[in-house]
Amino acid sequence: MENTVQLISKIAIWAAMFGWVVAMATRYCVPQKRRIANGWWLFALIVFAIHIVTAFHGFYEWSIRTALDETARLTEDLTGWSSSVGLWVNFAFFAALAADFAMRIFREGGVCKTQNRVVQVLVIFMIVNGAIIFADGPVRCFGISLLVGLVVVIWYANVQHRKHS
């Protein structure tokens, strides 16, 4: 049976994914609303941090060994390959998105196109893995909806960019 902390962890990660999609939609489709996009990005980072902390408390009892073993077990159940790399990828993902946020706030002139593409790939990768591949039922539907929404946003932004180039 799921406890409250585990439920908070799951809600936090869904809120984070939703926040990243809204931030990217705002950033790409309404570029003059950069502060709003940055607010959504910060919201997503905060709730992702809440997810990490509550997952370690509620699922792994503050044991990195337990977290690594459980990640390896889940990966093996799904893919046949026992690996705990996914846990480290989550930590790296958090660090990369936090660095991206800091660069957007403190760097004059914003960020380059390459950085935008890397962030897009990271967010898509996390949604596909966490909300589609390793999910089922309504959660998978939510993940597919987020992914479709994000792909439409990226496509729209590219079309708009080409029109104004």
N, C-alpha and C positions, 0 to 999 in steps of 0.2 A: 504494500500500500504506500502510495506517495505521501510524503509529509509536506508541510507548508513550505519549508525551505526549498525542497525540490521543485515544488510548483512555482515559487518565486523565480528560481533559476531558469525554468523553462519559459515563463512569461518574459523575463528579462531578455533572453536571447531573441525571442520573436520581436520584442519591442525594438531591440537594437537593429535587427535586419530591416524592419519597417522604417526605422529612423534613417538608415543609410540610403534606402531607396528614395525616401522623401527628400533627403538632403541632395542627392544626386539629381533628382528631377528638378528641384528648385535651382540648383547650381547650373544645370545645362539648359533648362527651358526658360528661366527667368533670371538671367545673369545679374541684373541690377538688384536683385534681392539676395546678394551674397551673405549679408548678416543673418538672414533667416536660414539660409542653407547651412551656415556655420553653426547656428544654434541647434539645428537638427543633428548635425554631425557630432556636436558635443554631447547632446542627449544620447545618441547611439553609443558613443564611447563610454559614457557613465553607466548606462544600463548593461553594456557588455562587461564592464568591470564588475558590476553587481552579479551578473551571471557567473563569472569566473569564481568569485568569492563564495557565492551560495552553492555552486556546484561542488567546490572543494569541501564545504561544510556538510551539505546535505547528502551528497552521493559518495564522497570519498573519505569522509571523517578526517580531513586535513592531512591525508597521506598521499604524497606524490607517487609512491609505489603502487598504492591501490588505484589511483587515477590512471597510471600508465598501464597496469595490468588490465583494467576494465576497458580502456581504449583499445588495447591489443585484442582482447576477447571479442569486442563488438566488431572490430575490423575483420577479424578472422571469420566470425559468423557470417558476415556479409560477403566477403571477398575470397575467403580461403587463405588469406595471407595475414599472419599475426604480426601486427606492427602498432607501436604506440606513437608513431610519428605525428599522427593527427593532433595529439595534445600539444606537442611543441609547435605545430603549425598554428594552432589557436593562439598561443602566446605571441608568436611572431606576427600574426595577423593583427593582434591588438597593438603591438609596438609600431607596426607599419602605419596603421590608421591614425594612431596618436601622433606620429611624426608628420604625417600628411596634414593633419589638422593644424599642428604648430606651424608648419611651413605656410599654410594658407593664411594664418593669422599674422605672422611676423615677417613674411617675405614680401617685399614691395613688388608689385606687378603680378602677384599671384604665382601660379605654378605652370610648368611647361606641359605641353601636350602628352609627352611620354609619361609624366607622373600621373596625369589623368587616366591614361590607358592602363597603367599598372594598377591603380586603385580600382578601376572598373573590373579588371580581371580578378583581383583579390576578392572583391565583394561577390562577383558572380560565382567564383570558386566556392566561397563559404556558403552561399545560398544553395548551390547545387549539392554540395556534400552534406551540410547540416540540415537542410530543410526539404531535400528531395531524396537523396540516396539513403541517408540514415534515418529517414522519417517514414511514417505511414499514415494512412487515413486522412483526417482533416488537416493535420499538420503538413502532410505532403501537398495537399491542395493549396494551402496557404503559401508554401514554398514555390510552387509552380506559378501561382498568381504574382508573387513578388518578382520572380525571374522574368516572366512575360512583361510585367510592368517596367522593369529595369531595361530590358532589351528594347522596348518601344521608346523609352526615354532616350537611350543612347542613339538609336536610329534617328529620332526626331532631331536631336542636337546635331548630329552629323549632317542631316539634310539642311538645317538652318545655317550651319557653318559654311556649307558649300554655296548656298544662295548669296551669302554676304562676302564671299572670297573673291 
